Amino acid sequence: MYTYLILIRGINVGGKNIIAMAALKKCLGELGFSDVTTYITSGNVILKSSQGSKDIKAQIEAALPSNFKLDSELIKVLVLSQSQLQAIVHNKPVGFGEQPEKYHSDVIFLIGVDSAQAMTAFSPREGVDKIWQGDGVIYSQRLGEQRTKSRLSKIMGTPIYKSMTIRTWNTTLKLLLLMQSY
């Protein structure tokens, strides 16, 4: 059995695609996954399976619309191993996430698109936004006192945004700690 992190894009955001975590946990258990745990309501799941990540992704993506009333087809699933998440945390840009009182830091996880392609959607504002390309992710940092001037929200209007799911740096670190304690 392997431990995986499942990031589900597009649930419980803006009052759309509402899925109770208890119901999600039950659904995934019925699919044969074990030790299913959810973290907050934004589509973070840790589970165990003997299957590979592609099979897990396909199974969950097929199960969600048939088990839940969804408002949109923009649901996507990203499956990461503990070593993949560890690499994302370890390979962060120097200083990233280390000044939470000054900067708001996010990890933008990419689903089926590479980071070079995703970078084209960003137009960081000088002095406010910083964007770094990672392996399967984009690291985004915004100056807290000028967050309203950030251009990060402009990516939401791009077609490639449908292939992204965003987690705060603190959530990313917490998910890694949960996986490590599994």
N, C-alpha and C positions, 0 to 999 in steps of 0.2 A: 504494500500500500504506500502511496505517495501522498504528500500533503500539498494542496494547491490553494492559491488565492484566486477567487473568482471576482472580477469586477464587472458589474452589470451596468451598462450605460443606459441612461434614460428612464430609470424608475424613481418614483417618489420625488420628482423635481417639478416645481411650479404647479403642484396639484394634479399632475398628469401621471398616468401609468402607476397608480397607487397599488402597491403590493405590501401587505403586512409581512413583517419579517418572520413571524411564527408560521404563516402560511407558506412562505418561500422555503423555510427550513423543512417543513413537512413534505412539500413537493419534491425537493432535492433528495430527501431520505427515501421517498417512494421510488425515485429513479435508481436507487441502489447505492448512492453515495453514503459514506459513513462519517460519524463525528462532525456533522454539519453545525457550524457556528456562524452567526451573523454579527456584524459590528456596525452600529448605527444604522440608519434607515436608507442610506444612499446606495445600496447595492454592493456591499462588501460581504463576501462569504469565504470562509475557510472550510475545507472539507478534505476527506481522504478518499482516494480511489486507486484502483489498480489500472485504470484506463489511461491513455495518453491524452494530452491537452486538446488535440484536435477533436477527438471523440467526445470529450467532456463538453467542449464548446458547442458542438453540433447538437448534442443531447439537450443541453440547457436552453439553447436558442429555440429548439423545436418545442420544448415543454412549456415555456413561458406563455406564448399566445394561446395554447390549448388549455391551460390551467387558470389563467387570470384574464380579467377583462382589461384590455389595454387600449389606450386612446391613440396610440401611434405605433408605427412599425419601426421606429428609430431605436429599438432595443438591440443592443449588441453585447456580446460577452467576450471578455478577455480572460484567459486562463494563464496564470503565472506559477511557476514552481518557486519554492523558497529560495533556491540559488539565483533565479532570475530577479526576484525582488531584492535580494541581498545585493546583487550587482548594481541595481538602480540606486540603492541607498549609498553604497560604497563609492560609486563613480560620479556622485554629485559634483557640481562645480565647487571650487574652493570657496568656502565661506557661505555657501547656499544654506539657508535655513537656520543659520547660527545667530541671527539678530531679529528674533520675532517681534521685539518691541519697535523695530524700525521698518522691517520689510514683511510683506505678506508673501509667503512662498508656496507654490503649488507644483505638483507633478502632473503633467498632462500625458496620460497613457494613450498610446496609439494602437488602434485596432485595425489591422490589415493594411496599414500604410507605413511607409518608412519615414524616419525623422527628417531626412533631407527634403522630401516632398512636403511634409507638414510645415516645415519652417517657412515656406512660401506664403502661408496664410497670415503670418505675423508681421506687424509693422510697429515695433516697440517705440514708445515715445521717449526721446532722449531725456535722461535725468529722472524718469519715472519707472520705466519698464526695463527689465533685463531678461533676455531669453537665451537659453543654451540648448544646443542639440545634444541628445543622449541616445543611447541604444534602445530604441523602442519607446522613448519618451522625449518630451520637451520639458525642461525645467524653466519655470516662470517665476520671476520675483518682481514685486511692485513696491515702490516706496509708500509706506502706510499713510503718511500725511498727505499724499497726493494721489491716493487710489482712484478718486473720481476722475482724474485726468488720464488714467491708464487706457491704453488701446487694446488691452486683452479682450474685452467684450466684443470687439470687432470681428474676432474669429467666428463668433456664433452665426454670422451671416454668410459664412463661406461653405461650399459643399463639403470640404474636407472635415469640417467640424463634426459631421456625423460619424467620423471615425476616431473620435477622441472622447475620453472620459477623464475628468479632472478630480484629483484628490489633494487636499492640503498636505503640506509636508508633515505636519503632526499626525494626520490620519495615516499617511504612508508609513511613518515610523512605528505607530501603534500596530498596524497590520503586520509588519515584520516581527515585532515582539510577540504578537499572538501566534504567528506561525512557528516561531522558535520555541515557544512553550508547549506546542502541540504534541 
